[in-house]
């Protein structure tokens, strides 16, 4: 009696070695891969600082650290990648170095875009994709790269939002949990953007905080260590009921904190997309300027929304407009 031969498990590697927001908007790709190729193992090649982000989405099975690979001698980089027995690599964020070692590692299917010259020499499946000229959202543009795997139509943003599979694996510590109020609407305001989005201005955020009733809102300010220095003097001018959490959380802690809050306000930056993916009320503020317009970078999620200025800056977005949106939210 002969044993039935089991089909080989496909190992697909998504390569996106850039920033947090970009990585979040790539996460639905992993879920779509598993729909297209049942039983596939999905790995993600990313930077050290995005590991906690990737690990918060259940469709990704393995995180491969690009920063660790780069520390290895050239020959060992190729051997390391070869040892992972990857069948397909999808170059979502084009990197000449990644493309070269993937080719040298003998990965059978290497998917890239036609508008990167080095992909013509390092990839064997090219997809026509120009992000700058497209009217599609970043999350949709990513999915065009799945065409060689059988995804023939670009999903709607609502469909994309249903494919995050967000799953926070870091429990919220008692210390951080104490910063949230079960009897109020816990609103996170993330005023800075690390240059990734146009900022509304600290005066506007301060005016908004004063316009929101303290009886209803528990307001928390978040930001990175670098942003803490920039925000320090401004935070001191805010009402006493505002909680300053700038520079006080690691990225895993921030992810847990955001997912346990009720809402988040920011420009087009990483925490905005994390909030949208986690399913909480999310509001992004955007100018009508390519390539940072909401058509490309709006938050995607069931409770995600945005306000667009319809100008080249955020001046037309008034405190009253933002307050009206937020006051329409519920826990």
Helices and strands as residue ranges (DSSP letters): E 11-15, H 20-24, H 27-36, E 41-46, G 48-50, H 51-54, E 62-65, H 66-71, H 74-83, E 88-91, H 96-104, E 109-113, H 119-122, E 125-127, H 138-144, G 147-149, H 157-161, H 174-177, E 185-190, H 202-211, E 217-221, H 225-236, E 243-244, H 251-260, E 263-266, H 270-278, E 281-286, H 294-297, E 304-308, H 319-327
